[in-house]
């Protein structure tokens, strides 16, 4: 019996992630703009992006845009930006996020964390 030398992680795609979010949040329009090339995600990337997308859908009044931009030569790296029409994150909370503190302000409706 051979044992794999590397852990094989399940892979999904950004499109599958967006489709799953559309099912969970049918009242929110989720659109993709920018580079439409398929993006594969490992399990950690999927978890992080789904949490951000879920937060955006929960904060949104009606629309969430997943914007993908090619950022480097030969499209080897991309930037994924998720934009919603929610109230935003207050400046004092943004400072805590940038400093690496883990927050949970569910009652305020503006942050659920990335972990």
C-alpha positions as CSV (number, residue, x, y, z in Angstrom):
1,X,0.0,0.0,0.0
2,X,1.2,3.4,-0.9
3,X,0.7,6.4,1.4
4,X,0.5,9.8,-0.3
5,X,3.4,12.0,0.6
6,X,1.2,15.1,0.6
7,X,-2.2,15.7,2.1
8,X,-4.7,15.9,-0.8
9,X,-7.1,18.8,-0.1
10,X,-10.6,18.8,-1.6
11,X,-10.9,21.5,-4.3
12,X,-13.9,23.6,-5.2
13,X,-14.2,26.7,-7.3
14,X,-15.2,30.3,-6.8
15,X,-18.2,29.7,-9.0
16,X,-19.4,26.8,-6.9
17,X,-18.9,28.9,-3.8
18,X,-21.0,31.7,-5.2
19,X,-23.7,29.2,-6.3
20,X,-23.9,27.9,-2.8
21,X,-24.2,31.4,-1.4
22,X,-27.1,32.2,-3.8
23,X,-29.0,29.2,-2.5
24,X,-28.5,30.3,1.2
25,X,-29.3,34.0,0.4
26,X,-31.9,34.0,-2.3
27,X,-33.0,37.6,-1.6
28,X,-29.4,38.9,-2.3
29,X,-28.2,39.3,-5.9
30,X,-24.7,37.9,-6.1
31,X,-22.8,38.9,-9.2
32,X,-19.3,38.3,-10.5
33,X,-17.4,41.0,-12.4
34,X,-13.8,41.2,-13.8
35,X,-11.8,38.2,-14.8
36,X,-14.2,35.3,-15.4
37,X,-11.4,32.6,-15.5
38,X,-12.3,29.7,-13.2
39,X,-10.5,29.9,-9.9
40,X,-9.9,26.7,-7.9
41,X,-9.9,26.9,-4.1
42,X,-8.5,24.6,-1.5
43,X,-10.4,24.0,1.7
44,X,-8.8,26.8,3.7
45,X,-9.4,29.3,0.8
46,X,-12.9,28.1,0.5
47,X,-13.7,28.5,4.2
48,X,-12.2,32.0,4.3
49,X,-13.9,33.3,1.1
50,X,-17.2,31.7,2.1
51,X,-17.1,33.4,5.5
52,X,-16.4,36.8,3.8
53,X,-19.1,36.2,1.2
54,X,-21.6,35.1,3.9
55,X,-20.8,38.2,6.0
56,X,-21.3,40.4,2.9
57,X,-24.7,38.7,2.2
58,X,-25.8,39.2,5.8
59,X,-24.8,42.8,5.8
60,X,-26.2,43.6,2.3
61,X,-29.4,45.2,1.5
62,X,-29.7,43.8,-2.0
63,X,-26.5,43.1,-3.9
64,X,-23.0,41.6,-3.4
65,X,-20.4,41.8,-6.2
66,X,-17.4,39.4,-6.3
67,X,-14.8,41.3,-8.3
68,X,-11.8,39.3,-9.6
69,X,-8.8,41.1,-11.0
70,X,-5.7,39.6,-12.5
71,X,-2.8,41.2,-10.6
72,X,0.4,39.7,-12.0
73,X,2.1,38.7,-15.2
74,X,0.6,35.7,-16.9
75,X,-2.4,35.8,-14.5
76,X,-0.6,33.6,-11.9
77,X,-2.2,35.6,-9.0
78,X,-5.5,37.3,-8.7
79,X,-7.2,39.6,-6.3
80,X,-10.7,38.7,-5.2
81,X,-12.7,41.7,-3.8
82,X,-16.1,41.2,-2.3
83,X,-18.3,44.3,-2.3
84,X,-21.7,44.7,-0.6
85,X,-24.1,47.6,0.0
86,X,-24.2,47.2,3.8
87,X,-23.5,49.8,6.4
88,X,-19.8,49.3,6.5
89,X,-17.3,48.7,9.4
90,X,-16.8,51.7,11.7
91,X,-13.2,53.2,11.7
92,X,-12.5,52.1,15.3
93,X,-13.4,48.5,14.5
94,X,-11.2,48.6,11.3
95,X,-8.2,49.6,13.4
96,X,-8.7,46.5,15.6
97,X,-9.1,44.3,12.5
98,X,-5.9,45.6,11.0
99,X,-4.1,45.0,14.3
100,X,-5.0,41.3,14.2
101,X,-7.5,41.3,17.1
102,X,-10.3,38.8,16.6
103,X,-13.7,40.5,16.9
104,X,-17.3,39.3,17.1
105,X,-19.9,42.0,17.0
106,X,-22.9,40.1,15.7
107,X,-25.4,42.4,17.4
108,X,-23.9,45.4,15.5
109,X,-24.0,43.5,12.2
110,X,-20.7,44.6,10.9
111,X,-18.1,41.9,11.6
112,X,-17.9,38.1,12.1
113,X,-14.2,37.4,11.7
114,X,-12.1,35.5,9.2
115,X,-11.0,32.6,11.3
